[in-house]
Amino acid sequence: MRNLAAVLESCGSDFSRVVKATVHLQNPARDFTGFNETYEKFVSHPYPARTTVGSHLGDFLVEIDVVALCPR
């Protein structure tokens, strides 16, 4: 999430301008609750649309992409 925050900041945006997030979790049954707690520290109400799915990610536990409004 910190990496996403840095990318958003680089184009003059932030999590308040995210309109859609896609989250891939390697083990959703184990990791969803912890991920969601972390996600809510960065993204606030009204929450953007979000899809969360289980995916084979090799050595990664989570992969996230977002669509956001960037003024620059």
N, C-alpha and C positions, 0 to 999 in steps of 0.2 A: 504494500500500500504506500510505503514511503517512496518507492521508485515511481509509482504512478503519480503521486503528488508532485514529484520533481518534474516529470514530463508535462503535467498540466500547467505547472507554474512557468515552465519555459515558453509556453505560448500565451501567457497572461490569463490562465484559467485556474480553476480549482475544483474540488469535489462538488461544490454547490452547483456547478454547471454541467455535471455528468447527467446524461439523459438515459443511458443504457449501459449495463455492465453484464459481461458474460464471464462466469467463473467456472473453471475446471478444477475439480478436486480429485486427487488420486484415490482417496478413500473417504467418500462422503459420509458414510456411517460413523466413522471415527472422528472426522475433522470438521463437520459442518458447524456444530455448536461453537467451537473455538474460533473458526473463521468468521462466523457471523458476529460474534462479540467484537472481534478486531475491526471488521467492516463498519460496524455501527459507530466506532470511535472516529472514523474518517468521513462517513457519509451520513447526513442528517435528513430529517423529515422536511419536505416530502421526498421519500426515497425514489431514486431512479428505477426504471424497469430493470429487473435482474433475472437472468437465467443461471442456475447453478446445476452443473451436471458432473457425473463421475467420468473420468477419462484416464486412459493409460498415459502417464506423463514421464515415463522413464524414471530419472532420479529426482524429478520435481514433485513437490507435494501440492502445489497450487499454481495455476496460471490464470491471469485476469486480463481482460481487455475491456476498454471503456470507449464509449462515444460521448464526446463532450463538446460544448460550444466553446470555441476559442476566438476571442476578439481580434487577435493579431494574425 
